[in-house]
Amino acid sequence: MQSNLYKKILEQIKKYNLAANFKTIEELNEWIFSLNEVQINNLLSVNMPFNTGNEKILCDKEFLSSKYFQHDVQLIARADTYMKVIQLRYTSRDKYSLQSVYHEQDMKLIARADKDEKVIQLGATSIDKDSLQSKYHKEDMEHIARADTYTKVEQLGATSRDKDSLQSKYHEQDMKLIARADTYTKVEQLGYTSIDSASLQSKYHKEDMEHIARAETDAKARQLGTTSRDKDSLQSECHKKDMKLIAKAETDAKANASGVTSRDKDSLQSECHKEDMELIAKAETDEKARQLGITSRDWHSLRNNYHEQDMKLIAKAETDEKAKQLGYTSRDIDSLQSNSHQKEMKMIFQLGINNIIIKNLTTEEIVEQLINNIPENEEVNILTLNRKLK
């Protein structure tokens, strides 16, 4: 190395305080003499102020070798946060980014990001091999850069790097739906479904994403999102109709009851699922919807011959209290196993629970009811009789 060249390098080292990055003079000299022509030229070409600490990048030989050195070094020099420096350094040295046509634009987006979370997500996507090899990379980076909430940044970033999503025909539209979502829950549920392999492989993905995006409440969005990713539901013939019923639910309570039943394996495997979902959807009150929903998923009820009739009685109950008592009895194992279950349900439906019976019946009717509830071939006690009347 010519002495004048060596001197010029030392002047640059002095100017940017690079000696502090080496333990000994011997180590510094070894580094200087290991530099190739491209690295030396790039180092000597630097003539700009650096924000404190950012100049350390000039000791990175890999960075000094980059064909984008002149462009990248200016961005790193001006980086105004520690996170930007870190991400810009990663991207400036990443082989996949350096080999792509997106490198310069990606570096600019990271440098201009107004939040650390954006810097992190943009940085991660800028070096993601699957994203860089897809036709969506540029648009995806812009979606992340424009995102107006932390959750959107996070979900857009995750979807932009998801291999299943990138290989699907839904990726572009899914990113747009996430970017346009107007609530935290919608963004979250759309993001989860956009990268769910079961959903992406189903024929319902596009329609399900649109249901979530149009959800009128967060409760609906949450139930729609969860059902859109449920394998049991996706494999059933009822999925499409169930999603519509959840979307059209008049209240959040109905949406919750319908949503949980739409994913219940026992319900989906029963012959009653479609009718049960319809009854929940048509329930006149939230309490009826809750009771219908619980019974529609009850293992003992579903395996009993009384299930269909019990559901109809709950749906037709005149009051929420009656619906609640009918619901409890429809799921009571002892009642379901007895010969008097049907009578109990009809009695509650017609007369109500114990305290209502006393008010509205004659003594003769009360006694008749008690006699009808005496268990056959069992010892009579107060607990047994009270249970029969609940």
Buried (B, 14 or more C-beta within 10 A) or exposed (E): EEEEEBEBBBEBBEEBBBEEBBEEEEEBEEBBEEBEEEBBEBBEEBEEEBBEEBBBBBBBEEBBBBEBBEBBBBBBBBBEEEBBBBBBBBBBBBEBBBEBEBBBBBBBBBBEBEBBBBBBBBBBBBBBBBBBEBEBBBBBBBBBBEBEBBBBBBBBBBBBBBBBBBEBEBBBBBBEBBBEBEBBBBBBBBBBBBBBBBBBEBEBBBBBBBBBBEBEBBBBBBBBBBBBBBBBBBEBEBBBBBBBBBBBBEBBBBBBBBBBBBBBEBBBEBEBBBBBBBBBBBBBBBBBBBBBBBBBBBEBBBEBEBBBBBBBBBBBBEEBBBBBBBBBBBBBEEBBEBEBBBBBBEBBBEBBBBEBBEEEBEEEEBEEBEEEBEBEEEEEEEEBEEBBBE
